[in-house]
Amino acid sequence: MTIKSERLVLRPLCSKDIETVHEYTSDIENTKYMVYLPNITEQETQNFLSSVEQEWKKKQPGFYEFAIVLDGLQIGHISIYLTKIPNEGRLGWIINKKFWNHGYASEAATALLSFAKTKLHLEKVIAHCDGRNAASQRVMEKIGMSLMDANGTRTYKKREETAQELTYMVEL
């Protein structure tokens, strides 16, 4: 399964992406606002990629993790997780900091929202971010999401830190 946008290709994330994925998922600055990151060891990254590959093999996956590929190089990944609420999904992404500020996250998210609507038949997509993460807020607004809750809290398990969590939503 492949999704193409103007500059990017989204394809299933897999174990062969270990080197590029570990580069950005183990980077402290790159993962500053990611709840379950950074990955300390390459084995943590491999375990994640193995679980993603297993999910792709299911007849009806509970989530879809796509590699974001620019000119043949995997620069990040983006996902849509199906929630327990019918026709609803949860969107998330991470881009290698070397590729920040070029519109890749919003381009990939726009392509994934189209997939969510046409192939998964979702009607609503939710995304969350740390209240300090202005870049993710801009991406969510750029792709048509609206702030629906600014009173959430997120806990960073690896840092034992809590922060304000914002929830955005878009109807497809």
JOQUIVEN-V180015 format. One record per pair of residues at least 12 apart in sequence whose C-alpha atoms are under 10 Angstrom apart, sorted by the first residue. I is the first residue (numbers start at 1). J is the second residue. Records with the same first field share a line. If there is no record, write none. Layout:
I->J, J
//
This chain:
1->56, 66
2->66, 67
3->66, 68, 108, 111, 112, 114, 115
4->68, 69, 107, 108, 111, 112
5->107, 108, 110, 111, 112
6->107, 108, 111
7->69, 70, 71, 104, 107, 108
8->67, 68, 69, 70, 71, 72, 73, 74, 75, 104, 107, 108, 111
9->66, 67, 68, 69, 70, 71, 72, 73, 74, 108, 111
10->65, 66, 67, 68, 69, 70, 74, 76, 77, 78, 108, 111, 112
11->64, 65, 66, 67, 68, 69, 74, 77, 78
12->52, 53, 56, 64, 65, 66, 67, 68, 77, 78, 79
13->49, 50, 52, 53, 56, 64, 65, 66, 67, 68, 69, 74, 76, 77, 78, 79
14->46, 48, 49, 50, 51, 52, 53, 54, 56, 65, 66, 67
15->45, 46, 47, 48, 49, 50, 51, 52, 53
16->46, 49
17->45, 46, 49, 67, 73, 74, 75, 76
18->42, 43, 45, 46, 47, 48, 49, 50
19->42, 45, 46, 74
20->73, 74, 75, 76, 96
21->39, 42, 45, 46, 49, 67, 74, 75, 76, 77, 94, 95, 96
22->38, 39, 40, 41, 42, 43, 44, 45, 46, 96
23->39, 42, 45, 75, 76, 96, 97
24->37, 38, 39, 75, 76, 94, 95, 96, 97, 98
25->37, 38, 39, 40, 41, 42, 44, 45, 76, 94, 95, 96
26->38, 39, 40, 41, 42, 44, 45
27->39, 40, 96, 97
28->40
29->96, 97
30->94, 95, 96, 97, 98, 100
31->94, 95, 96, 97
32->130, 133, 156
33->94, 129, 130, 131, 132, 133, 136, 154, 156, 163
34->92, 93, 94, 129, 130, 154, 155, 156
35->129, 130, 154, 155, 156, 157, 158, 159, 161, 162
36->155, 156, 157, 158, 159
37->156, 157, 158, 159
38->158, 159
39->158
40->158
49->65
52->64, 65, 66
53->65
61->81, 82
62->80, 81, 82, 83, 84, 89
63->79, 80, 81, 82, 83, 89, 90, 91
64->78, 79, 80, 81, 82, 91, 112, 116
65->77, 78, 79, 80, 81, 92, 93
66->78, 79, 80, 93, 108, 112
67->79, 93, 94, 95, 108
68->93, 94, 95, 104, 105, 107, 108
69->104, 108
70->99, 104
74->95, 96
75->94, 95, 96, 97, 98, 99, 100, 104
76->93, 94, 95, 96, 97, 99, 104, 105, 108
77->92, 93, 94, 95, 96, 105, 108
78->91, 92, 93, 94, 95, 105, 108, 109, 112
79->91, 92, 93, 94, 108, 109, 112
80->92, 93, 109, 112, 113, 115, 116, 120, 125, 126, 127
81->116, 125, 126
82->116, 120, 122, 125
83->125, 126
85->124
86->121, 122, 123, 124
87->116, 117, 120, 121, 122, 123, 124, 125
88->116, 117, 120, 121, 122, 123, 124, 125, 126, 171, 172
89->113, 116, 120, 122, 123, 124, 125, 126, 127, 169
90->124, 125, 126, 127, 128, 168, 169
91->109, 112, 113, 116, 125, 126, 127, 128, 140, 168, 169
92->105, 109, 126, 127, 128, 129, 136
93->105, 106, 108, 109, 127, 136
94->136
100->135
101->135
103->139, 142
104->139
105->135, 136, 139, 140, 143
106->136, 138, 139, 140, 141, 142, 143
107->139, 142, 143
108->143
109->139, 140, 142, 143
110->139, 140, 142, 143, 144
111->143
113->125, 143, 170, 171, 172
114->172
116->172
117->171, 172
118->172
121->172
122->171, 172
123->170, 171, 172
124->169, 170, 171, 172
125->145, 168, 169, 170, 171, 172
126->140, 145, 146, 147, 148, 167, 168, 169, 170, 171
127->140, 145, 146, 147, 166, 167, 168, 169, 170
128->140, 147, 149, 150, 152, 154, 165, 166, 167, 168, 169
129->150, 152, 153, 154, 163, 164, 165, 166, 167, 168
130->150, 152, 153, 154, 155, 162, 163, 164, 165, 166, 167
131->150, 151, 152, 153, 154, 163, 164, 165, 166, 167
132->163, 164, 165, 166
133->165, 166
137->166, 167, 168
140->167, 168, 169, 170
141->168, 169, 170
143->170
144->168, 169, 170, 171, 172
145->167, 168, 169, 170, 171
146->167, 168, 169, 170, 171
147->166, 167, 168, 169, 170
148->166, 167, 168, 169, 170
149->165, 166, 167, 168, 169
150->164, 165, 166, 167, 168
151->164, 165, 166, 167
152->164, 165, 166, 167
153->165, 166
154->166
//
